Amino acid sequence: MKSLLNLAVLFFLLSFSSALKFELLAQPGHSAKNERCIRNFVTKDTLVVVTAIVSGSRGDGMMVNMHIKDAVGNDYGRPKDVAGEKRMAFTSLADTAFDVCFENTLVGRSHLQNPSRHVELDIDIGADARDWSAIQASEKLKPVETELRRIEESVNEIVQELEYLRIREQKLRDTNESTNERVKWFALGTMGMLVGLGAWQVVYLRAYFRCSGTLPTRYAPTGIAAEERGVEGFARHMSVKYGICVEGDVETASSTRTLVW
């Protein structure tokens, strides 16, 4: 049972260690649209080894250029006129995705109808990118010890990636909670403002209709209300004169009605 499990794990790892193969058609002129890019994610300070095997030879009318970059703007290399095997190693500068781009440009006449280059790409990251044969020779390790070291490095990488995912999930959760809190207070403030505006409109319209005579009010003859309240000279009141609400002192004209407060 244990041997079957080991074989399953071995086949699982071999399925991910196979290289990517594709055909790269030649295009006239240089353009970013003609690039074919392969993207992969890597954490910060991780060793990455990119191995590309390009068919053809230099001077056959085609020129394959490579470009390795990441999503935050770091540039890790621009090999020109790649033919045969090309190996590049770099250490990532940020927790981000990086792209390995290829471009096949026509630089002369070709007797082929659809000129193209065959590309075989292999990307090793972290523990897989290290040269374990050199480590075994330098440290004089047994094959079993070397394999255990490689598995230990792989497990450490998995733990680091899980920790990175946990921290990222925590940041996203904090952002979500903060956004919900802001939306809640914004909604409460909007509701309060609408309620206040509605109350002000009710009070204003009620006062306006009472002033215009649409709503019933109590009136007294001009000058009587002010005299009964003992106001000397002036009285604060609202009068409806010729259909316009004005505020002033007591009038005695027969065409004016004084609102008793």
C-alpha positions as CSV (number, residue, x, y, z in Angstrom):
1,M,0.0,0.0,0.0
2,K,2.8,2.4,0.9
3,S,4.6,1.6,-2.4
4,L,1.5,2.4,-4.4
5,L,1.1,5.7,-2.6
6,N,4.8,6.6,-3.4
7,L,4.2,5.8,-7.1
8,A,1.1,8.0,-7.1
9,V,3.0,10.9,-5.6
10,L,5.8,10.3,-8.1
11,F,3.5,10.4,-11.1
12,F,1.8,13.5,-9.6
13,L,5.1,15.3,-9.4
14,L,6.2,14.2,-12.8
15,S,3.0,15.6,-14.3
16,F,4.0,19.1,-13.1
17,S,7.7,18.8,-14.0
18,S,7.0,18.3,-17.7
19,A,8.0,21.2,-20.0
20,L,5.6,23.4,-21.9
21,K,5.9,23.1,-25.7
22,F,4.4,25.3,-28.4
23,E,4.9,26.7,-31.8
24,L,5.9,30.4,-32.2
25,L,4.9,31.8,-35.6
26,A,7.1,34.5,-37.2
27,Q,5.6,37.9,-37.5
28,P,6.9,40.9,-39.6
29,G,8.0,43.8,-37.4
30,H,8.1,44.2,-33.6
31,S,4.8,44.5,-31.7
32,A,3.7,43.7,-28.2
33,K,0.7,41.9,-29.7
34,N,3.0,39.4,-31.3
35,E,4.4,38.3,-27.9
36,R,3.3,35.0,-26.4
37,C,3.7,35.1,-22.6
38,I,3.5,32.4,-19.9
39,R,2.6,33.6,-16.4
40,N,3.5,32.1,-13.1
41,F,3.3,33.3,-9.5
42,V,6.2,33.5,-7.2
43,T,6.8,34.8,-3.7
44,K,9.5,37.3,-2.7
45,D,13.2,36.2,-2.5
46,T,12.6,32.9,-4.4
47,L,15.0,31.4,-6.8
48,V,13.6,30.9,-10.4
49,V,15.3,29.1,-13.2
50,V,13.9,29.5,-16.7
51,T,15.1,27.1,-19.4
52,A,14.0,27.6,-23.0
53,I,15.0,25.4,-25.9
54,V,14.3,27.0,-29.2
55,S,14.5,25.1,-32.5
56,G,16.2,26.5,-35.6
57,S,19.4,28.4,-35.9
58,R,20.6,32.0,-36.2
59,G,20.5,33.4,-39.7
60,D,17.5,31.5,-40.9
61,G,15.4,34.6,-41.4
62,M,13.8,34.5,-38.0
63,M,14.9,36.0,-34.6
64,V,13.3,34.9,-31.3
65,N,13.6,37.3,-28.5
66,M,12.8,36.6,-24.8
67,H,11.6,39.0,-22.1
68,I,11.2,38.1,-18.5
69,K,9.3,40.6,-16.3
70,D,6.9,40.8,-13.4
71,A,3.6,42.5,-12.8
72,V,5.1,45.4,-10.7
73,G,7.6,46.5,-13.4
74,N,10.8,44.6,-12.5
75,D,12.8,43.4,-15.5
76,Y,14.8,40.2,-15.2
77,G,16.3,39.9,-18.7
78,R,15.9,40.4,-22.4
79,P,17.8,37.8,-24.3
80,K,18.0,38.5,-28.1
81,D,18.1,36.1,-31.0
82,V,17.7,32.9,-28.9
83,A,18.5,29.6,-30.6
84,G,19.1,26.3,-28.9
85,E,19.1,26.1,-25.1
86,K,18.9,29.3,-23.1
87,R,18.9,29.2,-19.3
88,M,18.3,32.2,-17.0
89,A,18.2,32.4,-13.2
90,F,16.9,35.2,-11.1
91,T,15.6,35.9,-7.6
92,S,12.1,37.4,-7.3
93,L,11.9,40.9,-5.9
94,A,8.2,40.9,-4.8
95,D,5.2,38.7,-4.2
96,T,3.8,38.9,-7.6
97,A,3.3,37.1,-10.9
98,F,6.1,37.1,-13.6
99,D,5.8,36.6,-17.3
100,V,8.2,34.8,-19.7
101,C,7.4,36.3,-23.1
102,F,8.6,35.1,-26.6
103,E,8.5,37.0,-29.9
104,N,9.5,35.6,-33.3
105,T,10.3,38.3,-35.8
106,L,11.0,38.0,-39.5
107,V,14.4,39.6,-40.3
108,G,14.8,38.3,-43.9
109,R,13.2,36.1,-46.6
110,S,12.1,32.6,-45.7
111,H,11.3,29.9,-48.2
112,L,8.7,28.4,-45.7
113,Q,5.0,29.3,-46.1
114,N,4.4,29.8,-42.4
115,P,7.8,30.1,-40.7
116,S,7.8,29.3,-37.1
117,R,10.0,28.1,-34.2
118,H,9.3,25.3,-31.8
119,V,9.8,26.4,-28.2
120,E,10.1,24.1,-25.2
121,L,9.9,26.0,-21.9
122,D,10.6,24.7,-18.4
123,I,10.3,26.9,-15.3
124,D,11.7,25.7,-11.9
125,I,10.8,27.6,-8.8
126,G,12.2,27.4,-5.3
127,A,13.5,23.9,-4.3
128,D,13.1,22.6,-7.8
129,A,15.4,25.3,-9.1
130,R,18.4,24.3,-7.0
131,D,21.1,22.1,-8.3
132,W,20.8,19.2,-5.9
133,S,23.5,17.2,-7.7
134,A,26.0,19.9,-6.9
135,I,24.8,20.2,-3.3
136,Q,25.1,16.4,-2.9
137,A,28.7,16.5,-4.2
138,S,29.7,19.5,-2.2
139,E,28.2,18.4,1.1
140,K,28.9,14.7,0.5
141,L,25.4,13.6,1.1
142,K,23.8,10.2,0.4
143,P,21.0,10.1,-2.2
144,V,18.4,9.5,0.5
145,E,19.7,12.5,2.5
146,T,19.6,14.6,-0.7
147,E,16.1,13.6,-1.4
148,L,15.1,14.4,2.2
149,R,16.7,17.8,1.9
150,R,14.8,18.5,-1.2
151,I,11.5,17.4,0.3
152,E,12.2,19.5,3.4
153,E,12.7,22.6,1.1
154,S,9.5,21.8,-0.7
155,V,7.6,21.5,2.5
156,N,9.0,24.8,3.8
157,E,7.9,26.5,0.6
158,I,4.4,25.1,1.0
159,V,4.3,26.4,4.6
160,Q,5.5,29.8,3.5
161,E,2.9,30.0,0.8
162,L,0.1,29.0,3.2
163,E,1.3,31.7,5.6
164,Y,1.3,34.2,2.7
165,L,-2.3,33.2,1.8
166,R,-3.3,33.5,5.5
167,I,-1.9,37.0,5.7
168,R,-3.5,38.0,2.4
169,E,-6.9,36.6,3.6
170,Q,-6.6,38.5,6.8
171,K,-5.9,41.8,4.9
172,L,-8.9,41.1,2.6
173,R,-11.1,40.4,5.6
174,D,-10.0,43.6,7.4
175,T,-10.6,45.6,4.2
176,N,-14.1,44.0,3.9
177,E,-15.0,44.8,7.5
178,S,-13.7,48.4,7.1
179,T,-15.7,48.9,3.9
180,N,-18.9,47.5,5.6
181,E,-18.4,49.9,8.5
182,R,-18.1,52.9,6.3
183,V,-21.1,51.9,4.2
184,K,-23.1,51.4,7.3
185,W,-22.3,54.9,8.7
186,F,-22.8,56.4,5.3
187,A,-26.3,54.8,5.0
188,L,-27.2,56.0,8.5
189,G,-26.0,59.6,7.7
190,T,-27.9,59.6,4.5
191,M,-31.1,58.4,6.2
192,G,-30.7,61.0,8.9
193,M,-30.2,63.8,6.4
194,L,-33.3,62.7,4.4
195,V,-35.4,62.6,7.6
196,G,-34.2,66.0,8.6
197,L,-34.8,67.4,5.2
198,G,-38.3,65.9,5.1
199,A,-39.1,67.4,8.5
200,W,-37.9,70.8,7.4
201,Q,-40.0,70.6,4.3
202,V,-43.1,69.8,6.3
203,V,-42.6,72.7,8.7
204,Y,-41.8,75.1,5.9
205,L,-44.8,74.1,3.8
206,R,-47.1,74.2,6.8
207,A,-46.0,77.7,7.7
208,Y,-46.3,78.8,4.1
209,F,-49.8,77.5,3.6
210,R,-50.9,79.0,6.9
211,C,-49.4,82.3,5.9
212,S,-51.1,82.2,2.5
213,G,-54.5,81.4,4.0
214,T,-54.8,77.9,2.6
215,L,-54.9,76.4,6.2
216,P,-57.3,77.8,8.8
217,T,-55.7,80.2,11.3
218,R,-57.0,82.5,14.1
219,Y,-57.1,86.1,13.2
220,A,-57.9,89.2,15.2
221,P,-58.6,92.8,14.1
222,T,-55.6,94.8,13.2
223,G,-53.8,96.3,16.2
224,I,-55.8,94.4,18.8
225,A,-53.4,91.5,19.3
226,A,-50.5,93.8,19.8
227,E,-52.3,96.0,22.3
228,E,-53.6,92.9,24.3
229,R,-50.0,91.6,24.6
230,G,-48.7,94.9,25.9
231,V,-46.2,95.4,23.0
232,E,-45.3,99.1,22.7
233,G,-44.9,100.3,19.1
234,F,-44.2,97.0,17.4
235,A,-45.5,93.4,17.5
236,R,-44.0,90.3,15.9
237,H,-46.6,89.0,13.6
238,M,-47.2,87.7,10.1
239,S,-49.6,89.5,7.8
240,V,-51.1,88.5,4.5
241,K,-51.2,91.6,2.4
242,Y,-52.3,91.4,-1.3
243,G,-51.3,87.7,-1.3
244,I,-47.7,88.2,-0.1
245,C,-46.4,87.2,3.3
246,V,-44.4,90.0,4.9
247,E,-43.2,90.7,8.4
248,G,-43.6,94.2,9.9
249,D,-45.3,96.3,12.5
250,V,-49.0,96.4,13.1
251,E,-51.1,97.9,10.4
252,T,-54.5,99.4,10.7
253,A,-55.7,99.2,7.1
254,S,-58.9,97.3,6.6
255,S,-57.3,95.2,3.8
256,T,-54.7,93.7,6.2
257,R,-55.3,90.8,8.5
258,T,-53.0,90.1,11.4
259,L,-52.1,86.6,12.6
260,V,-52.3,86.2,16.3
261,W,-49.3,84.4,17.8
